[in-house]
Amino acid sequence: MILALMEPSGLIEQGGPLVWGLLGLAFIGSVCVVERMFFFHQARINVSDLLVGLAHHVRRKAFAEALHEAARAPGPVARVAHAALLRYYLGRADLRDIVQEAGQLEVPRIEKNIRAILGVALLAPLVGMLGTMLGMLETFQKVSEQGGFNSPTELTTGVFMALITSVLGLTVAVPMYLFYLYFLGRAKRLVHRIERAGIEMVHLIADAREEVEFAPFRGEVMAEHSSGKATQKHAK
């Protein structure tokens, strides 16, 4: 009897209409899980290698090459770096605002469908419990109408009918909650990488521009220092 209940046809027949609701929740959760796996797989990138490559171009003032490399790289980290490189002529404070806004725009994409997975994990056991209560209510209603059961088998069947939705609800909820915790951790790590890349890009661009601005002043200082030494030699 237990094996018959574990078959799909047995689940639907014995569990009642709420089994369809649980199967629908399982389908929605599975679609969200697959979508998030595909997203995080595409967003996977070595941030250190990306920053090293972009820093090489920025120090050479090759901003067009840096833009091209950032555009080729996948994921939100590269998009934030690309947004900073597009406005490399702005000041340090303005660049900081640019990368902060670009990072905020990436957060909804990173958190997409994660709440839906949590919703499935929370709703599935509640729907299962509702099915259990309805099954028990139907069982006791039959007891009151018939004045008792003719055999213990009828009671066992009623209990199985009541509990099957709870078992199915927990079967859906447990893996969905584990997937929620997994994706939540990956989302937080990705947001941290975005913040790190944004800060690094602001410093790289601003430092490269300031180096150009102060280069003439550094040359004048060195020239004056050399002329002073030459004057001292002539005086001797």
C-alpha positions in Angstrom: 0.0 0.0 0.0 2.8 2.4 0.8 4.5 1.7 -2.5 1.3 2.4 -4.3 1.0 5.8 -2.5 4.5 6.7 -3.5 3.6 6.4 -7.2 2.6 9.6 -9.0 -0.9 8.3 -9.7 -1.2 7.2 -6.1 -0.1 10.5 -4.8 -2.7 12.4 -6.8 -5.5 10.0 -6.2 -4.9 9.6 -2.4 -3.7 13.1 -1.6 -6.5 15.1 -3.1 -6.6 18.3 -5.1 -3.9 20.0 -2.9 -1.3 17.6 -4.3 -1.7 19.5 -7.6 -0.9 22.7 -5.7 2.2 21.2 -4.2 3.3 19.9 -7.6 2.8 23.4 -9.0 4.9 24.9 -6.3 7.6 22.3 -6.9 7.6 23.2 -10.6 7.8 26.9 -10.0 10.7 26.4 -7.5 12.6 24.1 -9.9 12.3 26.7 -12.7 13.7 29.4 -10.3 16.5 27.2 -9.2 17.6 26.4 -12.7 17.4 30.1 -13.7 19.6 31.2 -10.7 22.1 28.4 -11.4 22.5 29.6 -15.0 22.8 33.2 -13.8 25.5 32.6 -11.3 27.3 30.4 -13.7 27.4 33.2 -16.2 28.4 35.7 -13.5 31.3 33.6 -12.3 34.5 35.6 -13.0 38.0 36.0 -11.5 37.8 39.6 -10.2 41.5 39.8 -9.5 42.4 38.9 -13.1 39.9 41.3 -14.4 41.2 44.2 -12.3 44.8 43.4 -13.2 44.0 43.5 -16.9 42.0 46.7 -16.6 44.7 48.3 -14.4 47.3 47.6 -17.1 45.3 49.5 -19.7 44.4 52.4 -17.4 48.0 53.0 -16.3 48.9 53.3 -20.0 45.9 55.6 -20.5 44.4 53.1 -23.0 40.9 53.7 -21.9 39.4 52.4 -25.2 41.1 49.0 -24.7 40.0 48.9 -21.1 36.4 49.6 -22.1 36.6 46.8 -24.7 38.0 44.3 -22.2 35.3 45.3 -19.6 32.6 44.9 -22.2 33.8 41.5 -23.3 33.9 40.2 -19.7 30.6 38.6 -18.4 28.7 39.4 -15.2 27.7 42.3 -13.1 31.3 43.0 -11.9 32.5 43.8 -15.4 29.4 45.9 -16.0 30.2 48.1 -13.0 33.8 48.4 -14.1 32.5 49.4 -17.6 30.3 52.1 -16.1 33.2 53.6 -14.3 35.5 53.5 -17.4 32.8 55.2 -19.5 33.1 58.3 -17.3 36.8 58.2 -16.6 37.1 62.0 -17.0 35.0 62.6 -13.8 36.4 63.4 -10.4 37.0 60.8 -7.7 33.8 61.6 -5.8 31.7 61.6 -9.0 33.2 58.2 -10.0 32.4 56.8 -6.6 28.7 57.8 -7.1 28.7 56.3 -10.6 29.9 52.9 -9.4 27.6 52.9 -6.4 24.6 53.6 -8.7 25.8 50.9 -11.2 26.1 48.4 -8.3 22.6 49.2 -7.0 21.2 48.5 -10.5 22.8 45.1 -10.4 21.3 44.1 -7.0 17.8 43.3 -8.3 19.3 41.1 -11.0 21.3 39.3 -8.4 18.4 38.8 -6.0 15.9 37.8 -8.8 13.8 34.7 -8.0 15.6 34.1 -4.7 12.6 35.3 -2.8 10.4 33.1 -5.0 12.4 30.1 -3.9 12.0 31.1 -0.3 8.3 31.6 -0.9 8.0 28.0 -2.2 9.9 26.7 0.8 7.6 28.5 3.2 4.3 27.8 1.4 4.8 24.1 0.7 4.7 22.8 4.3 1.7 25.1 5.0 -0.2 23.6 2.1 0.8 20.2 3.2 -0.5 20.9 6.7 -3.7 22.2 5.3 -4.1 19.0 3.3 -3.5 17.0 6.5 -6.2 18.9 8.4 -8.7 18.5 5.6 -7.9 14.8 5.4 -8.4 14.3 9.2 -11.6 16.4 9.0 -12.9 14.1 6.3 -11.9 11.0 8.2 -13.7 12.1 11.4 -16.7 13.1 9.4 -17.0 9.6 8.1 -16.6 8.2 11.6 -19.5 10.4 12.8 -21.7 9.5 9.8 -21.0 5.7 9.9 -20.7 5.4 13.7 -17.2 3.9 13.4 -15.1 2.0 10.9 -15.9 -1.5 9.7 -12.2 -2.5 9.7 -8.8 -1.1 10.8 -7.8 -0.9 7.1 -10.3 1.9 6.6 -8.7 3.9 9.4 -5.2 3.3 8.1 -6.3 4.5 4.6 -7.8 7.6 6.1 -4.6 8.4 8.0 -2.5 7.9 4.9 -4.8 10.2 3.0 -4.3 12.9 5.7 -0.5 12.6 6.0 0.5 12.3 2.3 0.2 16.0 1.7 2.4 16.9 4.7 5.0 14.4 3.5 4.9 15.9 0.0 5.0 19.4 1.3 8.1 18.8 3.4 9.7 17.0 0.4 9.3 20.1 -1.6 10.2 22.6 1.2 13.4 21.1 2.5 15.5 21.2 -0.7 14.0 24.6 -1.7 15.1 26.1 1.6 18.6 24.7 1.1 18.7 26.2 -2.4 17.6 29.5 -0.9 20.4 29.5 1.6 22.9 28.6 -1.1 21.8 31.3 -3.5 21.6 33.9 -0.8 25.2 33.2 0.1 26.3 33.5 -3.5 24.4 36.7 -3.9 26.1 38.3 -0.9 29.5 37.3 -2.2 28.8 38.7 -5.6 27.6 42.0 -4.2 30.9 42.1 -2.2 32.9 41.5 -5.4 30.9 44.3 -7.1 31.7 46.7 -4.3 35.4 45.7 -4.3 35.7 46.1 -8.1 33.9 49.5 -8.0 36.3 50.9 -5.3 39.4 49.5 -7.2 38.2 51.1 -10.4 37.7 54.5 -8.8 41.2 54.5 -7.3 42.8 53.2 -10.5 41.2 55.9 -12.8 41.6 58.7 -10.3 45.3 57.8 -9.6 46.1 57.5 -13.3 44.6 60.9 -14.0 46.3 62.6 -11.0 49.6 61.1 -12.1 49.2 62.9 -15.4 48.2 66.1 -13.8 51.1 66.2 -11.4 53.7 65.0 -13.9 54.6 68.5 -15.2 54.9 69.8 -11.6 57.2 66.8 -10.8 59.3 67.7 -13.9 59.6 71.3 -12.9 60.8 70.3 -9.4 63.4 68.0 -10.8 64.6 70.7 -13.3 64.9 73.2 -10.5 66.8 70.7 -8.4 69.2 70.0 -11.3 69.7 73.7 -12.0 70.5 74.3 -8.4 73.2 71.7 -8.4 74.7 73.2 -11.5 74.8 76.7 -10.0 76.6 75.3 -6.9 79.3 73.6 -9.2 79.9 76.9 -11.1 80.2 78.8 -7.8 82.9 76.4 -6.7 
